[in-house]
Amino acid sequence: MDLLKDLEWRGITYQQTDAEGLKDVLNKESISIYCGIDPTADSMHIGHLLPFLTLRRFQNQGHRPLVLVGGATGLIGDPSGKNEERKLQTIEAIQGNVASIKVQLESIFDFEGENGAVMVNNYDWIGAMDVVTFLRDFGKHVGVNYMLAKDTIASRLESGISYTEFTYTILQALDFNHLYDHYNCKLQIGGSDQWGNITTGLELIRRTHEEETKAFGFTIPLVTKADGSKFGKTESGAVWLDPKKTSPYEFYQFWINAADADVVKYLKYFTFLSHEEIEELAQSVETEPHLRKAQKTLAEEMTTLIHGEEALDQAIRITQALFSGDIKSLSASEILEGFKDVPSFEQSKDEEIGLIDLLVNAKISPSKRQAREDAGNGAIYINGERVTDLQHIMGEGDKIEGQFTIIRRGKKKYFRIQYV
């Protein structure tokens, strides 16, 4: 199956400016293809993944990815989907974000070989441009009526849009034009919300070149969840690619908790598994959903891609320890990952304290009477092991690497004791 048919099978194709023309070009030659991101935050989240993974599929077929980080357009802000002006960031903040995002993109693309990915920053060609050059060489070719017809702009007319954000589509068009001239870039990939910006780029290329141009636009669908909730969001917020914002264990848990109704779609969208492998996993969802083979495979593929094998091994180890209750097998760093969001209490490492007093002090049990009842009834676990001794004194054997104790009350209520 060729690339475009594969993308269609995976449900990734949303809009194309010239499907037959693109197919013809891809069959004849290797081209450069670009996808961009504005560094308005210091990390990407999983909502950014699909366009870049789609770009990687083109690389796997011999085409060259141009990975654009918008150091200039990030200073402006895309009006797409927004009802108010973005808060402008400083050049220093944007450039810091660029550096962070570059590291994450390096986990997705191969930067070696003949069709190795090229990282580009539009600040390099826009940053020093004077306003007269911008207006004469580019603004002249994009009509106001043409821009007003774009959904991203038309939707903001009633609430108001500044000239700054109004010109964003021209800046992105300028990017496509620059990459067409300097990198033989003939295709831009983006999310469905980028259709207006992509077609403006094609219009600018057409108007600024005398020869017949062959450039194309391709958009992918918005990722949705079957239950209607927003993809990439959890109770604690967005699922980030930065391991400091979303730990590899949390990242793994997001994917492994995918609903049966979503998991096959996610396997098609986000993994590079073959059709046969995905169809086999889809069959497993239908016939043996309790095994969650599809979810486990999805979580393993995605965690390895973004964080590597070592992080995957750690995420699996934490998951298995929590499932089995073998908390003692975890290291202190793994305790921090696995119990990042549970209630915590700081206890002096030099103070001798009994279990009952600790339960009350840490607000695990509301009173000493309740604490004694909880322990006596077998409802208290220290690092996964039930403790019923009401006279138990917390000792070094109860501390993981001398730093933490995990106390469980009942079946699901966990608390982290941190020694200071």
Secondary structure, 3 states (H helix, E strand, C coil): CCHHHHHHHCCCCCEECCHHHHHHHHHHCCCEEEEEECCCCCCCEHHHHHHHHHHHHHHHCCCEEEEEECCCHHHCCCCCCCCCCCCCCCHHHHHHHHHHHHHHHCCCCCCCCCCCCEEEECHHHHCCCCHHHHHHHHHHHCCHHHHHCCHHHHCCCCCCCCHHHHCHHHHHHHHHHHHHHHHCEEEEEEEHHHHHHHHHHHHHHHHHCCCCCCCEEEEECCCECCCCCECCEECCEECECCCCCCCHHHHHHHHHCCCHHHHHHHHHHHCCCCHHHHHHHHHHHHHCHHHCHHHHHHHHHHHHHHHCHHHHHHHHHHHHHHHHCCHHHCCHHHHHHHCCCCCEEEECCCCCCEHHHHHHHCCCCCCHHHHHHHHHCCCEEECCEECCCCCCECCHHHCECCCEEEEEECCCEEEEEEEC
